[in-house]
Amino acid sequence: MFEAEPGLIIWTWLCFGALLGLLAKFAYKPIVAILDQRANDIREELQASDKTRKDAEDLLLKYQAKLDEGRADVQKMIEEGRSVGEKLKREIVEKADAESKALVKKAQEEIEREKKKALMALQEQVAELSVQVASKMIAETLRPMDHEKLIAGALAQVKEDYAKN
């Protein structure tokens, strides 16, 4: 099948050596340069990728810090709103309480005034009726001296009743 011929082996080695020499002189440096350039490009892309990743992480941390700050601000606003609401609630309750007390006091004063007016009107009517009854009785049964005593007594009674009220 396969027979080794010494001439063919020598020529194969010579062709291989010549091809290797030609490749080493003309093609090796450009191939190595292309491979080195590709390795450098990959290295730079990895470095850029790492830098981009670090920048993204830094940006994420900044956004998280801002988000936390925003949440704190919102919480603070909520607490301030609650405190303002509670303060307003207390003020409204206090104002309503004061107004209700003022209305009750005003009503009591009005009741007291009306009571005094009614008592005075009643006293006037009693006095008038007493005078009328007394004058009729005096005119019919009393002597002038008894008449004067009754008038003095009635006036004293009216003064005493008026002083009590």
C-alpha positions as CSV (number, residue, x, y, z in Angstrom):
1,M,0.0,0.0,0.0
2,F,2.2,2.7,1.2
3,E,5.8,2.6,0.3
4,A,8.2,5.1,1.5
5,E,10.4,6.6,-1.1
6,P,13.4,8.4,0.1
7,G,13.4,11.0,-2.6
8,L,9.7,11.8,-2.0
9,I,10.3,12.2,1.7
10,I,13.2,14.6,1.1
11,W,11.3,16.7,-1.4
12,T,8.3,16.8,1.0
13,W,10.6,18.0,3.8
14,L,12.1,20.6,1.6
15,C,8.7,21.9,0.4
16,F,7.5,21.9,4.0
17,G,10.6,23.8,5.2
18,A,10.3,26.3,2.3
19,L,6.6,26.8,3.0
20,L,7.3,27.2,6.6
21,G,10.1,29.7,5.9
22,L,7.8,31.7,3.5
23,L,5.0,31.7,6.1
24,A,7.4,32.7,8.9
25,K,8.7,35.6,6.8
26,F,5.5,36.9,5.2
27,A,2.4,35.6,7.0
28,Y,3.5,34.9,10.7
29,K,3.9,38.6,11.7
30,P,0.6,39.7,10.1
31,I,-1.3,36.8,11.7
32,V,0.3,37.4,15.1
33,A,-0.4,41.1,14.8
34,I,-4.0,40.4,13.9
35,L,-4.3,38.0,16.8
36,D,-2.6,40.4,19.2
37,Q,-4.9,43.2,18.0
38,R,-7.9,40.9,18.5
39,A,-6.7,40.1,22.0
40,N,-6.2,43.8,22.8
41,D,-9.7,44.6,21.4
42,I,-11.2,41.9,23.6
43,R,-9.2,43.1,26.7
44,E,-10.4,46.7,26.1
45,E,-14.0,45.6,25.6
46,L,-13.7,43.6,28.9
47,Q,-12.3,46.7,30.7
48,A,-15.0,48.9,29.2
49,S,-17.6,46.3,30.2
50,D,-16.1,46.3,33.8
51,K,-16.1,50.1,33.8
52,T,-19.7,50.2,32.6
53,R,-20.7,47.6,35.1
54,K,-19.1,49.6,37.9
55,D,-20.7,52.8,36.7
56,A,-24.1,51.1,36.6
57,E,-23.6,49.8,40.1
58,D,-22.6,53.3,41.3
59,L,-25.6,54.8,39.5
60,L,-27.8,52.1,41.1
61,L,-26.5,53.0,44.5
62,K,-27.1,56.6,43.9
63,Y,-30.7,55.9,42.8
64,Q,-31.3,53.7,45.8
65,A,-29.9,56.4,48.1
66,K,-32.2,59.0,46.4
67,L,-35.1,56.5,46.6
68,D,-34.5,56.0,50.3
69,E,-34.2,59.8,50.8
70,G,-37.5,60.2,48.9
71,R,-39.1,57.6,51.0
72,A,-37.9,59.4,54.1
73,D,-39.2,62.7,52.8
74,V,-42.6,61.2,52.1
75,Q,-42.7,59.6,55.5
76,K,-41.8,63.0,57.0
77,M,-44.5,64.7,55.0
78,I,-47.0,62.1,56.1
79,E,-46.1,62.6,59.8
80,E,-46.3,66.4,59.4
81,G,-49.7,65.9,57.8
82,R,-50.9,63.8,60.6
83,S,-49.6,66.2,63.2
84,V,-51.3,69.2,61.4
85,G,-54.5,67.1,61.1
86,E,-54.4,66.3,64.8
87,K,-53.7,70.0,65.7
88,L,-56.6,71.1,63.5
89,K,-58.8,68.5,65.1
90,R,-57.9,69.7,68.5
91,E,-58.5,73.3,67.5
92,I,-61.9,72.6,66.0
93,V,-62.9,70.6,69.1
94,E,-61.8,73.4,71.4
95,K,-63.5,76.0,69.3
96,A,-66.7,74.0,69.2
97,D,-66.5,73.5,72.9
98,A,-66.0,77.2,73.6
99,E,-68.8,78.1,71.2
100,S,-71.2,75.6,72.9
101,K,-70.2,77.0,76.4
102,A,-70.8,80.5,75.1
103,L,-74.2,79.5,73.7
104,V,-75.2,77.8,77.0
105,K,-74.1,80.8,79.0
106,K,-76.0,83.2,76.7
107,A,-79.1,81.0,76.9
108,Q,-78.8,80.9,80.7
109,E,-78.5,84.7,80.8
110,E,-81.5,85.1,78.5
111,I,-83.5,82.7,80.7
112,E,-82.5,84.7,83.8
113,R,-83.5,88.0,82.1
114,E,-86.9,86.5,81.1
115,K,-87.4,85.1,84.6
116,K,-86.8,88.5,86.1
117,K,-89.1,90.2,83.6
118,A,-91.8,87.7,84.3
119,L,-91.4,88.1,88.1
120,M,-91.6,91.9,87.7
121,A,-94.7,91.7,85.5
122,L,-96.2,89.3,88.1
123,Q,-95.4,91.7,90.9
124,E,-96.9,94.6,89.0
125,Q,-100.1,92.6,88.4
126,V,-100.2,91.4,92.0
127,A,-99.7,95.0,93.2
128,E,-102.4,96.3,90.9
129,L,-104.8,93.6,91.9
130,S,-104.0,94.1,95.6
131,V,-104.6,97.8,95.2
132,Q,-107.9,97.2,93.4
133,V,-109.1,94.7,96.0
134,A,-107.9,96.9,98.8
135,S,-109.5,100.0,97.4
136,K,-112.8,98.2,97.0
137,M,-112.6,96.8,100.5
138,I,-111.5,100.1,101.9
139,A,-114.2,102.0,100.1
140,E,-116.9,99.7,101.4
141,T,-115.8,98.8,105.0
142,L,-113.0,100.9,106.3
143,R,-112.7,104.2,108.0
144,P,-110.2,106.7,106.7
145,M,-107.7,105.8,109.4
146,D,-107.9,102.1,108.7
147,H,-107.6,103.0,105.0
148,E,-104.2,104.7,105.6
149,K,-102.9,101.7,107.6
150,L,-103.8,99.3,104.8
151,I,-102.1,101.4,102.1
152,A,-98.9,101.7,104.2
153,G,-98.9,97.9,104.8
154,A,-99.4,97.1,101.2
155,L,-96.6,99.4,100.1
156,A,-94.3,97.8,102.7
157,Q,-95.2,94.4,101.4
158,V,-94.5,95.3,97.8
159,K,-91.1,96.8,98.8
160,E,-90.2,93.7,100.7
161,D,-91.2,91.4,97.8
162,Y,-89.2,93.6,95.3
163,A,-86.2,93.5,97.6
164,K,-86.2,89.7,97.7
165,N,-86.1,89.4,93.9
